[in-house]
Amino acid sequence: MLVTLIAAARSCSPLDVRFDDDRPLDTAGWYAVERAVPVLAPLAAAELRYCSPTACSRQTGDVLGLAPLAQLALRDCDMGRWRGMTLQQVVAREPAAVDNWLQDPRSAPHGGEPLLSFVSRVGGWLDTRPVGPDGRVVAVTEPSVIKAAMLYVLKAPPDSYWRTEVYPLSVVSLSGGRGQWHLRLG
């Protein structure tokens, strides 16, 4: 099986990124995804096409011609009471909690989902995907979900999550299945 993950186009300026955000694409995001159509539209040929339930993921998928089916397992990490806040706002209010969250992948000082649970949820989705006749799956989701998928596939230590960047409209391909995944670049 080949799973291609596409990072949703941006929904806000980089300085206004909020935890567990569900805003629609902003103007720059619309323009970026429209420019990406010639390169990414061929992915719509995949039999199985999904997206996270966020507005920006659905809109990115629709512009690309994917007509994706929303999957709850592809949603961003549940950030509990930090939802809708920027990292800067949370650091100003709860600096010790942020330190704990960044250092302990089992912690959830925000009352939401620990990093390890998030990575396991995304990995579970990968491992249980049905295989279409063509063996291809495409999903549009938040960059954080793609980071979690890469962590799962590579069996990388949890702190690798914090050292990985995924930009809007980045594409990552994973081949294999059920715990035997390989990261494909290029």
MDAnalysis code that builds the backbone (N, CA, C; Angstrom):
import MDAnalysis as mda
import numpy as np

u = mda.Universe.empty(558, n_residues=186, atom_resindex=np.repeat(np.arange(186), 3), trajectory=True)
u.add_TopologyAttr("name", ["N", "CA", "C"] * 186)
u.add_TopologyAttr("resid", np.arange(1, 187))
u.add_TopologyAttr("resname", ["MET", "LEU", "VAL", "THR", "LEU", "ILE", "ALA", "ALA", "ALA", "ARG", "SER", "CYS", "SER", "PRO", "LEU", "ASP", "VAL", "ARG", "PHE", "ASP", "ASP", "ASP", "ARG", "PRO", "LEU", "ASP", "THR", "ALA", "GLY", "TRP", "TYR", "ALA", "VAL", "GLU", "ARG", "ALA", "VAL", "PRO", "VAL", "LEU", "ALA", "PRO", "LEU", "ALA", "ALA", "ALA", "GLU", "LEU", "ARG", "TYR", "CYS", "SER", "PRO", "THR", "ALA", "CYS", "SER", "ARG", "GLN", "THR", "GLY", "ASP", "VAL", "LEU", "GLY", "LEU", "ALA", "PRO", "LEU", "ALA", "GLN", "LEU", "ALA", "LEU", "ARG", "ASP", "CYS", "ASP", "MET", "GLY", "ARG", "TRP", "ARG", "GLY", "MET", "THR", "LEU", "GLN", "GLN", "VAL", "VAL", "ALA", "ARG", "GLU", "PRO", "ALA", "ALA", "VAL", "ASP", "ASN", "TRP", "LEU", "GLN", "ASP", "PRO", "ARG", "SER", "ALA", "PRO", "HIS", "GLY", "GLY", "GLU", "PRO", "LEU", "LEU", "SER", "PHE", "VAL", "SER", "ARG", "VAL", "GLY", "GLY", "TRP", "LEU", "ASP", "THR", "ARG", "PRO", "VAL", "GLY", "PRO", "ASP", "GLY", "ARG", "VAL", "VAL", "ALA", "VAL", "THR", "GLU", "PRO", "SER", "VAL", "ILE", "LYS", "ALA", "ALA", "MET", "LEU", "TYR", "VAL", "LEU", "LYS", "ALA", "PRO", "PRO", "ASP", "SER", "TYR", "TRP", "ARG", "THR", "GLU", "VAL", "TYR", "PRO", "LEU", "SER", "VAL", "VAL", "SER", "LEU", "SER", "GLY", "GLY", "ARG", "GLY", "GLN", "TRP", "HIS", "LEU", "ARG", "LEU", "GLY"])
u.atoms.positions = np.array([
    [0.848, -1.169, 0.000],
    [0.000, 0.000, 0.000],
    [0.894, 1.233, 0.000],
    [0.436, 2.270, -0.669],
    [1.130, 3.548, -0.689],
    [0.176, 4.608, -0.137],
    [0.569, 5.228, 0.972],
    [-0.224, 6.297, 1.585],
    [0.517, 7.601, 1.360],
    [-0.133, 8.537, 0.689],
    [0.445, 9.847, 0.446],
    [-0.273, 10.854, 1.336],
    [0.490, 11.542, 2.162],
    [-0.061, 12.549, 3.066],
    [0.301, 13.930, 2.542],
    [-0.698, 14.792, 2.464],
    [-0.507, 16.165, 2.000],
    [-0.838, 17.093, 3.162],
    [0.072, 17.992, 3.481],
    [-0.197, 18.970, 4.538],
    [-1.154, 20.030, 3.998],
    [-2.197, 20.304, 4.745],
    [-3.178, 21.302, 4.339],
    [-2.511, 22.646, 4.096],
    [-3.080, 23.425, 3.183],
    [-2.595, 24.784, 2.947],
    [-2.857, 25.606, 4.202],
    [-2.214, 26.727, 4.302],
    [-2.280, 27.491, 5.547],
    [-3.637, 28.166, 5.754],
    [-3.970, 28.308, 7.028],
    [-5.229, 28.950, 7.413],
    [-4.990, 30.254, 8.163],
    [-3.711, 30.587, 8.389],
    [-3.379, 31.819, 9.104],
    [-1.898, 32.118, 8.907],
    [-1.494, 33.297, 9.334],
    [-0.076, 33.637, 9.243],
    [0.702, 32.760, 10.221],
    [1.968, 32.493, 9.940],
    [2.770, 31.652, 10.842],
    [2.812, 32.164, 12.284],
    [2.671, 33.461, 12.489],
    [2.708, 34.010, 13.839],
    [1.394, 33.821, 14.597],
    [0.345, 33.397, 13.901],
    [-0.961, 33.238, 14.530],
    [-1.412, 31.779, 14.577],
    [-0.479, 30.840, 14.467],
    [-0.830, 29.421, 14.536],
    [-1.340, 29.113, 15.941],
    [-2.486, 28.468, 15.979],
    [-3.132, 28.158, 17.258],
    [-3.281, 26.655, 17.413],
    [-3.256, 26.202, 18.657],
    [-3.435, 24.780, 18.939],
    [-4.827, 24.334, 18.514],
    [-4.871, 23.158, 17.865],
    [-6.144, 22.514, 17.552],
    [-7.066, 23.475, 16.797],
    [-6.506, 24.147, 15.797],
    [-7.204, 25.209, 15.067],
    [-8.138, 24.625, 14.005],
    [-9.246, 25.272, 13.769],
    [-10.186, 24.809, 12.747],
    [-10.632, 25.963, 11.848],
    [-9.735, 26.896, 11.587],
    [-10.086, 28.000, 10.703],
    [-9.989, 27.569, 9.238],
    [-10.785, 28.190, 8.375],
    [-10.685, 27.884, 6.941],
    [-9.402, 28.459, 6.359],
    [-9.123, 28.099, 5.113],
    [-7.944, 28.620, 4.433],
    [-7.992, 30.143, 4.401],
    [-6.828, 30.764, 4.573],
    [-6.761, 32.212, 4.398],
    [-6.451, 32.484, 2.922],
    [-6.379, 33.749, 2.559],
    [-6.153, 34.113, 1.152],
    [-4.857, 33.509, 0.615],
    [-3.791, 33.591, 1.388],
    [-2.510, 33.019, 0.949],
    [-2.622, 31.507, 0.774],
    [-3.369, 30.852, 1.660],
    [-3.580, 29.414, 1.546],
    [-4.318, 29.039, 0.274],
    [-5.370, 29.804, -0.059],
    [-6.122, 29.554, -1.302],
    [-5.215, 29.683, -2.517],
    [-4.440, 30.754, -2.559],
    [-3.545, 30.956, -3.701],
    [-2.507, 29.839, -3.793],
    [-1.973, 29.442, -2.657],
    [-0.942, 28.393, -2.656],
    [-1.491, 27.070, -3.170],
    [-2.661, 26.685, -2.708],
    [-3.213, 25.401, -3.148],
    [-3.619, 25.467, -4.618],
    [-4.112, 26.606, -5.068],
    [-4.452, 26.734, -6.492],
    [-3.198, 26.611, -7.359],
    [-2.077, 27.165, -6.893],
    [-0.816, 27.036, -7.636],
    [-0.298, 25.589, -7.616],
    [-0.649, 24.840, -6.577],
    [-0.172, 23.462, -6.443],
    [-1.004, 22.455, -7.230],
    [-2.165, 22.866, -7.719],
    [-3.056, 21.937, -8.420],
    [-2.354, 21.172, -9.541],
    [-1.605, 21.823, -10.437],
    [-0.985, 21.048, -11.528],
    [-0.071, 19.920, -11.033],
    [0.574, 20.132, -9.892],
    [1.501, 19.123, -9.369],
    [0.766, 18.065, -8.547],
    [-0.193, 18.482, -7.735],
    [-0.835, 17.559, -6.797],
    [-2.134, 16.927, -7.308],
    [-2.770, 17.512, -8.293],
    [-4.049, 16.987, -8.788],
    [-3.977, 15.523, -9.233],
    [-2.870, 15.046, -9.806],
    [-2.823, 13.631, -10.190],
    [-3.052, 12.661, -9.008],
    [-2.833, 13.123, -7.787],
    [-3.080, 12.258, -6.626],
    [-4.558, 11.915, -6.474],
    [-5.436, 12.690, -7.118],
    [-6.875, 12.423, -7.056],
    [-7.243, 11.111, -7.731],
    [-6.313, 10.520, -8.466],
    [-6.573, 9.231, -9.103],
    [-6.600, 8.085, -8.093],
    [-6.132, 8.329, -6.880],
    [-6.157, 7.271, -5.850],
    [-7.591, 6.881, -5.549],
    [-7.801, 5.622, -5.341],
    [-9.141, 5.101, -5.050],
    [-9.676, 5.616, -3.717],
    [-8.810, 5.683, -2.706],
    [-9.223, 6.098, -1.369],
    [-8.619, 7.458, -1.049],
    [-9.513, 8.443, -0.741],
    [-9.070, 9.818, -0.498],
    [-9.716, 10.324, 0.791],
    [-8.873, 10.787, 1.709],
    [-9.342, 11.209, 3.028],
    [-8.824, 12.597, 3.378],
    [-9.357, 13.136, 4.479],
    [-8.848, 14.375, 5.047],
    [-9.181, 14.396, 6.529],
    [-8.509, 15.272, 7.250],
    [-8.892, 15.489, 8.642],
    [-10.204, 16.284, 8.607],
    [-10.918, 16.347, 9.723],
    [-12.197, 17.060, 9.715],
    [-12.101, 18.581, 9.746],
    [-10.894, 19.150, 9.703],
    [-10.775, 20.608, 9.771],
    [-11.152, 21.261, 8.444],
    [-11.575, 22.507, 8.546],
    [-11.971, 23.264, 7.359],
    [-10.821, 23.394, 6.362],
    [-9.612, 23.699, 6.840],
    [-8.503, 23.903, 5.908],
    [-8.124, 22.609, 5.189],
    [-8.239, 21.472, 5.849],
    [-7.934, 20.192, 5.186],
    [-9.001, 19.846, 4.148],
    [-10.259, 20.022, 4.521],
    [-11.346, 19.741, 3.561],
    [-11.218, 20.650, 2.344],
    [-10.979, 21.942, 2.584],
    [-10.875, 22.894, 1.479],
    [-9.673, 22.584, 0.597],
    [-8.539, 22.257, 1.190],
    [-7.360, 21.888, 0.402],
    [-7.677, 20.680, -0.473],
    [-8.274, 19.665, 0.117],
    [-8.638, 18.469, -0.644],
    [-9.621, 18.755, -1.762],
    [-10.595, 19.596, -1.493],
    [-11.581, 19.931, -2.524],
    [-10.945, 20.684, -3.688],
    [-10.083, 21.666, -3.389],
    [-9.423, 22.424, -4.463],
    [-8.550, 21.498, -5.306],
    [-7.950, 20.506, -4.674],
    [-7.101, 19.559, -5.404],
    [-7.909, 18.519, -6.181],
    [-9.238, 18.558, -6.036],
    [-10.087, 17.616, -6.761],
    [-10.176, 16.246, -6.120],
    [-9.837, 16.157, -4.839],
    [-9.834, 14.859, -4.165],
    [-11.218, 14.422, -3.691],
    [-12.103, 15.373, -3.383],
    [-13.403, 15.064, -2.766],
    [-13.180, 14.093, -1.603],
    [-12.365, 14.494, -0.611],
    [-11.965, 13.567, 0.452],
    [-13.052, 13.307, 1.482],
    [-12.967, 12.140, 2.088],
    [-13.857, 11.731, 3.171],
    [-13.163, 12.055, 4.493],
    [-13.825, 12.806, 5.372],
    [-13.223, 13.197, 6.652],
    [-13.046, 11.992, 7.571],
    [-11.906, 11.946, 8.237],
    [-11.561, 10.877, 9.169],
    [-11.209, 11.496, 10.512],
    [-11.937, 11.143, 11.566],
    [-11.648, 11.683, 12.897],
    [-10.247, 11.329, 13.363],
    [-9.740, 10.166, 12.990],
    [-8.402, 9.745, 13.418],
    [-7.307, 10.645, 12.855],
    [-7.620, 11.426, 11.819],
    [-6.626, 12.312, 11.215],
    [-6.690, 13.729, 11.779],
    [-7.473, 13.923, 12.833],
    [-7.557, 15.259, 13.435],
    [-6.272, 15.558, 14.192],
    [-6.062, 16.845, 14.416],
    [-4.899, 17.319, 15.153],
    [-4.940, 16.768, 16.586],
    [-3.832, 16.872, 17.277],
    [-3.757, 16.450, 18.672],
    [-4.767, 17.250, 19.505],
    [-5.478, 16.587, 20.374],
    [-6.433, 17.255, 21.266],
    [-5.636, 18.034, 22.305],
    [-5.745, 19.340, 22.245],
    [-4.953, 20.197, 23.124],
    [-5.737, 20.708, 24.326],
    [-6.869, 20.112, 24.613],
    [-7.609, 20.441, 25.823],
    [-7.856, 21.933, 25.974],
    [-7.545, 22.453, 27.157],
    [-7.834, 23.862, 27.443],
    [-6.936, 24.826, 26.669],
    [-5.896, 24.326, 26.001],
    [-5.029, 25.183, 25.191],
    [-5.603, 25.399, 23.791],
    [-6.668, 24.706, 23.463],
    [-7.265, 24.809, 22.128],
    [-7.559, 26.275, 21.806],
    [-7.160, 26.686, 20.605],
    [-7.420, 28.041, 20.139],
    [-6.403, 29.068, 20.581],
    [-5.441, 28.659, 21.397],
    [-4.411, 29.591, 21.881],
    [-3.116, 29.382, 21.096],
    [-2.292, 30.438, 21.017],
    [-0.967, 30.315, 20.404],
    [-0.004, 29.778, 21.466],
    [1.112, 29.226, 21.017],
    [2.132, 28.761, 21.957],
    [2.603, 29.917, 22.829],
    [2.770, 31.080, 22.254],
    [3.214, 32.251, 23.012],
    [2.228, 32.581, 24.146],
    [0.936, 32.493, 23.872],
    [-0.064, 32.756, 24.907],
    [0.013, 31.727, 26.032],
    [0.174, 30.462, 25.660],
    [0.229, 29.402, 26.664],
    [1.490, 29.532, 27.513],
    [2.628, 29.828, 26.877],
    [3.877, 30.007, 27.625],
    [3.735, 31.142, 28.638],
    [3.066, 32.214, 28.254],
    [2.874, 33.348, 29.166],
    [2.009, 32.964, 30.370],
    [1.052, 32.077, 30.166],
    [0.118, 31.701, 31.232],
    [0.577, 30.504, 32.052],
    [1.186, 29.513, 31.376],
    [1.531, 28.251, 32.035],
    [2.922, 27.769, 31.623],
    [3.974, 28.505, 31.938],
    [5.308, 28.113, 31.469],
    [5.753, 26.738, 31.968],
    [5.471, 26.399, 33.212],
    [5.886, 25.089, 33.742],
    [5.133, 23.955, 33.044],
    [3.870, 24.180, 32.735],
    [3.075, 23.160, 32.043],
    [3.609, 22.928, 30.633],
    [4.005, 23.996, 29.950],
    [4.566, 23.854, 28.608],
    [5.885, 23.088, 28.671],
    [6.726, 23.404, 29.637],
    [7.984, 22.665, 29.796],
    [7.719, 21.180, 30.014],
    [6.766, 20.864, 30.867],
    [6.405, 19.471, 31.134],
    [5.929, 18.782, 29.856],
    [5.074, 19.451, 29.116],
    [4.516, 18.910, 27.878],
    [5.613, 18.643, 26.849],
    [6.573, 19.554, 26.742],
    [7.653, 19.388, 25.770],
    [8.661, 18.324, 26.175],
    [8.790, 18.051, 27.463],
    [9.785, 17.101, 27.946],
    [9.248, 15.691, 28.171],
    [7.962, 15.565, 28.468],
    [7.391, 14.253, 28.790],
    [6.283, 13.901, 27.793],
    [6.555, 12.978, 26.860],
    [5.567, 12.650, 25.832],
    [4.315, 11.938, 26.373],
    [4.346, 11.558, 27.645],
    [3.172, 10.923, 28.257],
    [2.281, 11.942, 28.981],
    [2.764, 13.173, 29.086],
    [2.027, 14.184, 29.849],
    [0.989, 14.895, 28.977],
    [-0.020, 15.376, 29.630],
    [-1.058, 16.172, 28.969],
    [-1.505, 17.259, 29.930],
    [-0.616, 18.202, 30.256],
    [-0.970, 19.231, 31.229],
    [-2.114, 20.121, 30.770],
    [-2.426, 20.071, 29.483],
    [-3.532, 20.849, 28.919],
    [-4.877, 20.153, 29.102],
    [-4.835, 18.902, 29.571],
    [-6.070, 18.145, 29.766],
    [-6.551, 17.431, 28.517],
    [-5.741, 17.425, 27.487],
    [-6.118, 16.774, 26.235],
    [-5.376, 15.464, 26.035],
    [-4.766, 15.320, 24.890],
    [-4.141, 14.066, 24.470],
    [-2.616, 14.146, 24.597],
    [-1.978, 13.183, 25.271],
    [-0.513, 13.163, 25.315],
    [0.073, 12.888, 23.919],
    [1.289, 13.341, 23.688],
    [1.942, 13.137, 22.404],
    [1.973, 11.662, 22.014],
    [2.312, 10.777, 22.943],
    [2.387, 9.348, 22.610],
    [1.034, 8.792, 22.181],
    [-0.031, 9.257, 22.793],
    [-1.376, 8.806, 22.394],
    [-1.720, 9.316, 21.001],
    [-1.346, 10.553, 20.725],
    [-1.573, 11.147, 19.408],
    [-0.846, 10.341, 18.330],
    [0.435, 10.051, 18.556],
    [1.212, 9.271, 17.593],
    [0.594, 7.880, 17.414],
    [0.161, 7.252, 18.503],
    [-0.472, 5.926, 18.411],
    [-1.782, 5.975, 17.632],
    [-2.556, 7.034, 17.846],
    [-3.827, 7.172, 17.113],
    [-3.572, 7.269, 15.612],
    [-2.618, 8.107, 15.217],
    [-2.298, 8.270, 13.796],
    [-1.736, 6.964, 13.230],
    [-0.854, 6.310, 13.983],
    [-0.313, 5.020, 13.545],
    [-1.395, 3.963, 13.410],
    [-2.353, 3.967, 14.320],
    [-3.476, 3.031, 14.225],
    [-4.285, 3.256, 12.960],
    [-4.471, 4.525, 12.602],
    [-5.184, 4.822, 11.361],
    [-4.416, 4.262, 10.166],
    [-3.101, 4.479, 10.142],
    [-2.287, 3.947, 9.045],
    [-2.416, 2.431, 8.946],
    [-2.302, 1.773, 10.089],
    [-2.291, 0.302, 10.102],
    [-3.631, -0.336, 9.760],
    [-4.708, 0.420, 9.854],
    [-6.033, -0.172, 9.616],
    [-6.697, 0.342, 8.346],
    [-5.965, 1.037, 7.499],
    [-6.533, 1.542, 6.244],
    [-6.889, 0.391, 5.341],
    [-8.086, 0.407, 4.756],
    [-8.378, -0.599, 3.730],
    [-7.525, -0.320, 2.497],
    [-7.292, -1.339, 1.729],
    [-6.502, -1.184, 0.512],
    [-7.454, -1.197, -0.669],
    [-7.431, -0.115, -1.445],
    [-8.247, -0.065, -2.652],
    [-7.614, -0.909, -3.737],
    [-8.319, -1.073, -4.843],
    [-7.790, -1.885, -5.945],
    [-6.425, -1.421, -6.443],
    [-6.187, -0.100, -6.379],
    [-4.905, 0.402, -6.869],
    [-3.843, 0.459, -5.777],
    [-4.201, 0.134, -4.532],
    [-3.244, 0.115, -3.431],
    [-2.802, 1.485, -2.958],
    [-3.473, 2.557, -3.421],
    [-3.067, 3.908, -3.064],
    [-4.112, 4.592, -2.191],
    [-3.610, 5.378, -1.233],
    [-4.439, 6.175, -0.343],
    [-3.837, 7.573, -0.315],
    [-4.691, 8.592, -0.347],
    [-4.248, 9.977, -0.233],
    [-5.022, 10.612, 0.908],
    [-4.323, 11.393, 1.737],
    [-4.992, 12.082, 2.839],
    [-4.414, 13.479, 3.004],
    [-5.301, 14.451, 3.189],
    [-4.906, 15.833, 3.477],
    [-5.140, 16.055, 4.962],
    [-4.123, 16.526, 5.646],
    [-4.253, 16.711, 7.086],
    [-3.291, 17.782, 7.583],
    [-3.360, 18.072, 8.863],
    [-2.494, 19.086, 9.451],
    [-1.037, 18.606, 9.480],
    [-0.101, 19.543, 9.422],
    [1.306, 19.162, 9.507],
    [1.626, 18.326, 10.753],
    [0.975, 18.606, 11.873],
    [1.246, 17.846, 13.098],
    [0.913, 16.368, 12.929],
    [-0.126, 16.067, 12.181],
    [-0.511, 14.673, 11.941],
    [0.537, 13.984, 11.079],
    [1.066, 14.698, 10.110],
    [2.114, 14.128, 9.264],
    [3.370, 13.880, 10.087],
    [3.695, 14.809, 10.985],
    [4.840, 14.597, 11.877],
    [4.628, 13.348, 12.729],
    [3.415, 13.175, 13.258],
    [3.110, 11.996, 14.075],
    [3.229, 10.718, 13.237],
    [2.759, 10.762, 11.992],
    [2.856, 9.592, 11.111],
    [4.323, 9.238, 10.837],
    [5.146, 10.248, 10.583],
    [6.568, 9.975, 10.334],
    [7.235, 9.387, 11.575],
    [6.903, 9.896, 12.735],
    [7.449, 9.385, 13.987],
    [7.075, 7.908, 14.150],
    [5.804, 7.599, 13.869],
    [5.310, 6.225, 13.985],
    [6.030, 5.298, 12.995],
    [6.104, 5.720, 11.749],
    [6.707, 4.900, 10.700],
    [8.189, 4.640, 10.975],
    [8.895, 5.667, 11.401],
    [10.327, 5.535, 11.647],
    [10.661, 4.939, 13.012],
    [9.611, 4.764, 13.833],
    [9.810, 4.289, 15.209],
    [10.856, 5.161, 15.909],
    [10.745, 6.445, 15.649],
    [11.693, 7.423, 16.181],
    [11.350, 7.764, 17.629],
    [12.327, 8.188, 18.405],
    [12.039, 8.593, 19.783],
    [11.087, 9.792, 19.785],
    [10.232, 9.883, 20.806],
    [9.220, 10.944, 20.847],
    [9.761, 12.361, 20.705],
    [10.955, 12.637, 21.225],
    [11.458, 14.004, 21.127],
    [11.795, 14.393, 19.686],
    [11.819, 13.422, 18.769],
    [12.018, 13.721, 17.347],
    [10.865, 14.550, 16.794],
    [9.697, 14.416, 17.401],
    [8.528, 15.178, 16.958],
    [8.830, 16.669, 16.974],
    [9.509, 17.130, 18.009],
    [9.790, 18.557, 18.172],
    [10.876, 19.052, 17.229],
    [11.613, 18.129, 16.602],
    [12.697, 18.522, 15.696],
    [12.336, 18.284, 14.222],
    [11.057, 18.088, 13.959],
    [10.589, 17.833, 12.602],
    [9.671, 18.966, 12.168],
    [9.866, 19.456, 10.952],
    [9.003, 20.510, 10.422],
    [8.316, 20.015, 9.161],
    [7.036, 20.307, 9.062],
    [6.252, 19.995, 7.873],
    [5.543, 21.284, 7.478],
    [5.803, 21.747, 6.281],
    [5.225, 22.998, 5.808],
    [3.918, 22.751, 5.055],
    [3.067, 23.766, 4.954],
    [1.827, 23.618, 4.178],
    [2.120, 23.111, 2.767],
    [1.280, 22.191, 2.333],
    [1.339, 21.559, 1.012],
    [2.551, 20.661, 0.810],
    [3.250, 20.330, 1.893],
    [4.304, 19.315, 1.806],
    [3.647, 17.961, 1.551],
    [4.381, 17.085, 0.886],
    [3.872, 15.750, 0.571],
    [4.849, 14.713, 1.112],
    [4.310, 13.737, 1.827],
    [5.110, 12.632, 2.361],
    [4.419, 11.338, 1.951],
    [5.182, 10.385, 1.466],
    [4.614, 9.084, 1.081],
    [5.144, 7.997, 2.000],
    [4.253, 7.099, 2.352],
    [4.571, 5.967, 3.218],
    [4.166, 4.701, 2.486],
    [5.066, 3.735, 2.435],
    [4.726, 2.476, 1.772],
    [4.818, 1.345, 2.774],
    [4.042, 0.319, 2.549],
    [4.047, -0.849, 3.432],
    [2.679, -1.082, 4.015],
    [2.662, -1.419, 5.303],
    [1.393, -1.659, 5.987],
    [1.604, -2.304, 7.331],
    [0.602, -2.219, 8.178],
    [0.523, -2.846, 9.504],
    [1.846, -2.919, 10.256],
    [2.369, -1.767, 10.640],
    [3.578, -1.724, 11.450],
    [4.873, -1.914, 10.690],
    [4.789, -2.161, 9.403],
    [5.985, -2.363, 8.575],
    [6.026, -1.274, 7.489],
    [6.108, -0.044, 7.938],
    [6.057, 1.089, 7.035],
    [7.447, 1.600, 6.677],
    [7.518, 2.270, 5.528],
    [8.747, 2.891, 5.059],
    [8.424, 4.299, 4.596],
    [9.267, 5.238, 4.945],
    [9.126, 6.620, 4.517],
    [9.716, 6.768, 3.136],
    [8.946, 7.353, 2.215],
    [9.418, 7.554, 0.841],
    [9.478, 9.039, 0.545],
    [10.631, 9.529, 0.189],
    [10.794, 10.925, -0.174],
    [11.074, 11.018, -1.665],
    [10.618, 12.116, -2.270],
    [10.872, 12.323, -3.696],
    [9.753, 11.863, -4.565],
])
